[in-house]
């Protein structure tokens, strides 16, 4: 059973209730993937490259973003290991989508975490 962070326990109506670790990881991925490199004053490497800056470099830009996502998740989400990121089809021609898959640390029973991310033209990232 995972322990929740201090802020999530304080914000909760029932601080003794256990956290759903997968939902916690997905929430952290949303924060990581919606932060651009250089936005964090205390960790310059935190975040991913800005999609808007790379739009005119397609298709090579997809690999740059893919590598940035993988490296950032590997560094700033310690509950995941063996992070893999691959480009997947998107219904929106002005967006790029990725599938992120990784193994959860410590608990072999939970195994694989897989999420789909989509970067829109405005630079916003959806994590599903």
C-alpha positions in Angstrom: 0.0 0.0 0.0 1.5 3.3 -1.1 1.7 6.3 1.2 0.4 9.6 -0.1 2.4 12.8 0.0 1.8 15.4 2.6 -0.1 17.8 0.4 -2.4 15.1 -1.0 -3.2 13.9 2.6 -3.9 17.5 3.8 -6.2 18.1 0.8 -8.1 14.8 1.3 -11.3 14.5 3.3 -10.0 11.2 4.7 -6.2 11.5 5.2 -6.0 7.8 6.4 -7.4 6.5 3.1 -4.8 4.8 0.9 -3.9 6.3 -2.4 -4.4 4.7 -5.7 -0.8 4.6 -6.9 -1.6 4.4 -10.6 -3.8 7.5 -10.4 -1.1 9.3 -8.4 1.5 8.4 -11.1 -0.8 9.6 -13.9 -1.3 12.9 -12.0 2.4 13.3 -11.8 2.8 12.5 -15.5 0.3 15.3 -16.3 2.4 17.7 -14.3 5.7 16.6 -15.8 4.4 16.6 -19.4 2.7 20.0 -19.1 5.9 21.6 -17.9 8.3 23.0 -20.5 12.1 22.7 -20.2 13.4 25.8 -18.3 10.1 26.6 -16.5 11.2 25.2 -13.2 13.7 27.5 -11.4 15.1 24.7 -9.2 15.4 22.0 -11.8 16.2 23.3 -15.3 16.0 19.8 -16.8 12.4 19.3 -15.5 9.8 19.1 -18.2 9.7 18.4 -21.9 10.7 20.3 -25.0 8.1 22.7 -26.3 6.0 21.2 -29.0 5.3 24.6 -30.5 9.0 25.3 -31.0 9.4 22.1 -33.0 6.3 22.1 -35.2 8.2 23.2 -38.3 10.8 20.4 -37.9 8.4 17.5 -38.5 8.8 14.5 -38.9 12.2 14.7 -37.1 10.6 16.6 -34.2 8.6 13.6 -33.2 11.8 11.8 -32.2 13.1 14.8 -30.3 9.8 15.0 -28.3 9.7 11.2 -27.8 13.3 11.2 -26.3 12.4 14.3 -24.1 9.3 12.6 -22.7 11.2 9.3 -22.0 14.2 11.1 -20.3 12.0 13.4 -18.2 9.7 10.6 -17.0 12.8 8.4 -16.2 14.3 11.2 -14.2 11.2 12.6 -12.4 8.9 9.7 -11.9 10.8 7.3 -9.6 7.9 4.9 -9.3 8.4 3.8 -12.9 11.2 1.9 -14.6 11.9 0.7 -18.2 10.1 3.7 -19.7 9.2 3.3 -23.3 7.7 6.0 -25.5 6.4 5.5 -29.0 4.5 7.6 -31.5 0.9 6.5 -32.2 -1.7 7.8 -34.6 -3.8 10.8 -33.7 -7.2 11.8 -35.0 -6.2 15.4 -34.9 -3.8 16.4 -37.7 -2.5 19.3 -35.6 -1.5 17.1 -32.7 1.0 14.4 -32.0 0.3 11.4 -29.8 2.5 9.0 -27.9 2.0 5.9 -25.9 4.1 5.7 -22.7 4.6 2.3 -21.1 6.6 1.5 -18.1 6.9 -1.0 -15.2 6.0 0.1 -11.7 8.9 -0.2 -9.2 8.7 -2.5 -6.3 5.4 -4.3 -6.9 5.8 -7.0 -9.6 2.0 -7.8 -9.4 0.9 -4.4 -10.7 3.3 -4.6 -13.6 2.7 -2.4 -16.6 1.4 1.1 -16.7 0.4 2.4 -20.1 -0.9 5.8 -20.9 -1.7 7.7 -24.1 -0.5 11.3 -24.4 -1.5 13.8 -27.0 0.3 17.2 -27.6 -2.0 19.8 -29.2 -0.9 22.7 -31.3 -1.1 25.0 -28.3 1.4 22.8 -26.5 -1.0 21.4 -24.0 -0.6 17.7 -23.2 -3.5 15.3 -22.4 -2.7 12.2 -20.5 -5.3 9.4 -20.6 
